Amino acid sequence: MTDQKFIYKCVNCEKEYGTGTVRYLCPVCELENLPGRPPKGVLKILYDYTALKRSLTTYSSLKAKRFQDILPITNIASLPRLRVGETPLYERSDLVNHPDSHRLFFKDDALNPSFSFKDRASALVSAFAKENGFSTIVAASTGNAGSSIAAICADQGQKAIVLVPEKAPIAKLTQIVMYGAKIIPVKGTYDDAFDLSVEASRLFDWYNRNTAYNPLTIEGKKTVSFELFEQMGYQVPDRIFVPTGDGVILSGVYKGFEDLMLSGITHKMPVVVAVQAAGSDNLVRNLQRSEFEIHKSATFADSISVDAPRNFYMAQHFIKKYNGESITVTDEEIIRASAQLAGQTGIFTEPASASAYAGYSKMAEEGVIHQGSTNVVLLTGSGLKDLKAVGSIISMPESIEKDLDQLKRLAAL
């Protein structure tokens, strides 16, 4: 480790880079990348963990400076004024069929400013851009990342340009417009929008927020692990169920707990469960394959519908190193989980997010979750972002006259 606060390390060739310039992918491995394949060269940020062990004797000493010692920014004041993170953790062990068998918690990140987990990444990207002289941030998005960076930039006085595939959900696009960002629909897929945003950032000197392509997105998302550790009474949960598409949230959860371990604050890694839609399982299906094989995605959970997971290699590394688990769930299981969550907990979450609860439910039914364990389901986005997705289970009754008998009959009193 140099005298710099942090360095970058390529997850593929393991070459290390300093922080004298803005970096996205490893310039060596990037040359090997092919269209329609997970990119190589994603960079992992590393700190001087030996020094951190000496200076951070407790979690409280880490939190006292709002985690500044373990974030890749110079000044914590560069972060947005909006409250990002510090989202609630609800224990709902009453939903378990046998309440005494294990404990169940929901981490509700839909209560971030743009109603999405992605605000954690956007906040850090924005702060880094501010410290490094960028006034414009560009992102490709199917909706959540775009609305997230738009909200954060509105608070920070920065310009956000968001490239979206033309078929992105209207609720998410509405958010982007209302936050004052410049929205640009692109004919084609998310990958087309992604590639165009990368070209634009190089040509116009915009800072690029794209998932995995920008290593700070993983660093921002890791903060959820710090919060979970504290909210669980300074204990590491046994399992965390994570909705998985590109693998960035999954890697963020791992990276947060890994940083705590390497800093000497914890001594355990949770079992992280990658939950994917059965119709878009390109990450978990390829974990043990030597050659990546893509199946065309087909799921209504658009936020985790991914053909070529952009953070595949880092996610694969973490899962193998720490004995992670994976499970797939059908769209029917996802919509059932979404309805149960809303109807029994009052948490209305989008389909991609509900997949994590569907994965937990499936493993619980299969008897995989051991007695006495603590289990966290990560909920990452509001159900209001994609109302069309739950249209199949919603039916509105016809109007009635102002009549008590009709009211009594229809209310089943």
Secondary structure, 3 states (H helix, E strand, C coil): CCCCCEEEEECCCCCEECCCCCCCECCCHHHHCCCCCCCCCEEEEEECHHHHHHHCCCHHHHHCCCCHHHCCCCCHHHCCCCCCCCCCEEECHHHCCCCCCCEEEEEEHHHCCCCECCHHHHHHHHHHHHHCCCCEEEEECCCHHHHHHHHHHHHHCCEEEEEEECCCCHHHHHHHHHCCCEEEEECCCHHHHHHHHHHHHHHHCCEECCCCCCCHHHHHHCHHHHHHHHHCCCCCCCEEEEECCCCHHHHHHHHHHHHHHHCCCCCCCCEEEEEEEHHHCHHHHCCCCCCCCCCCCCCCCHHHCCCCCCCHHHHHHHHHHCCCEEEEECHHHHHHHHHHHHHHHCCCECHHHHHHHHHHHHHHHCCCCCCCCEEEEEECEEHHHCHHHHHHHCCCCCCCCCCHHHHHHHHCC
